[in-house]
Amino acid sequence: MRFSSLAIAISAALALHAQAATIYPLDRATILAGSKFDVKVEYDGQVNADDVQITVNGQPLQDALAGSYEFVESEDGQPVSSVWLRDASIKDAGEYTIEVKEGDKTSSVSWEVYANPEAPKVKNVIFFLGDGMSVANRTGARILSKGVAEGKANGKLAMDQMPYMAMIGTSSQDTIAADSANTMSAYMTGHKSAVNALGVYLSRSEDNLNHPRHETIGEMVRRIPGMKFGIVSDAEIEDATPAAVVAHTRRRADKDKIVGMIYNTQPDVVLGGGSAYFLPQSTPGSKRKDDINYVEKFQNQGYTVVTNNSELTSLPQDTTKLLGLFHTGNMDGIYDRAFAENDVTKNFPDQPDLTTMTQTALDILSKDNDEGFFLMVESALIDKASHPLDWERSFMNTIMLDKSVEIAQKFAEEHPDTMIIVTADHTHGIGIVGTVDDDKEGEMRDKVGTYNEAGYPNYTDENGDGYPDKLDVSKRLAVFYNNFPDHYETYRPKLDGTFVPAIKDENGNYIANEQYKDVEGAQLRIGNLPHNASTGVHAVDDVILTAQGPGAEAFHGYMENSDAFKVMADALSLSSRLQDEPTQRPDDAVDFSPENTAK
Ligand SMILES: [Zn+2]
């Protein structure tokens, strides 16, 4: 009886407080004191400016929060009104309740605003992101790199030797299954975002660039005098993961604009692929739709510009700002660059390794630097190989990431006031189940050994470089993805180039790529994803984060990806160091404000 009367009371209360509006930042947002963010209130219908009643802990919005107020009577020509408070910030830590009243309807959200401890625990944070790195990647990289025998690993990866660990949830504002944009954005801002979105909450705005923004760690570093930051990736540097360090857009595909956002924040080091978006449309191969030459713009700001490994490894001594663009698109992975005898890298034969880019970035960022730095390093092709079910390339790029982590750990030995984080943005549905043994009788699937039939693979590393001497050994790992389009399972590494499991038919459906049909023993596997899926997809499984350095003990148990930002902010004491305005912004910064970009 008591329960049912309580239920009635609750539903009566809910009816009384029917939703009047949607409020951004969302309920349960955690916000760094002093960081900038946009407040947006979206009414379900049209309201009069005079009838707007928005309070923060009982005080009118404009009195309670700094920021620029804007009332939009009819948003995007629709019969709905919105209120913005752009570039808002809150100085004092505490619980903040935002209440919107419209007639007898009330909406409210609560935010937790936190300040960092006054004294920084570290000078530097190095953040490694293995894109799509799943547990199987860590296990597989360890087996291929170090070996395993009699039940024990023959050695540990660098990332295995970090003392702190957490399970990280990756879901986004709008969906359980995330992409690299919103997940990396959560790490870099402390706020969740939506699939394909960077540095914004997804609202109902039509304009990609007019969604409620939250400040990124790159922008925050720019508000700390003397502090530096760098972005390193073997993807296009304007791809989702590196973009998340600075960018705000609802669409990660806005790559031409993202280059402008990178330019506006002037990272001290920018190394990666993606030069096609830096060059004006008149340049052959350019992917820009305007005449801006960003290579020239960076040069005019004093950047040393390099385009291959030879230039990267013979930089002028006085280099303090560096732009390296080594490919028009994504760079090539370690296997095709260093081990395969194929022609994958023929157009870009002199690309640097992620380890070289990491070492160079550390050298430049740490030189004559009392205020510290933030460095993001991404091994992007872990993911870009896992999508087409090419686990060998994915594992090889995981080893390369680990070797870059090792470089950072050597730096941290010399500079103990450094936090290192190694994590992923999301996982793939991948698992190691045993071995494939060519010497076994029968069809290819009968050569798969499980349990006691698996034994150990026979990879070797004669030269001790940490990579297997070859991938097509006679007894190799059996690794399978649990989601896929139609494809031919060959049970063999693809030595000539990354696997292309499926191709589009005339109806737009993805079907198995016949190119692999005649590989000896290949087996047709009917997909378990919708017919429009060209490759495997991301998994919702948690990612593993490992960390070391002062303050890293805060990583433990289950955490949201957005919580990891707080650990970095605490360690660097960001809230106590933020100035009001950026300490360096180019005179010709590109204007991405909504007034300027609106159609
Ligand atoms: Zn992906």
Residues whose N, C-alpha, C, O or C-beta is under 5 A from the ligand:
A	BS01	ZN	D383
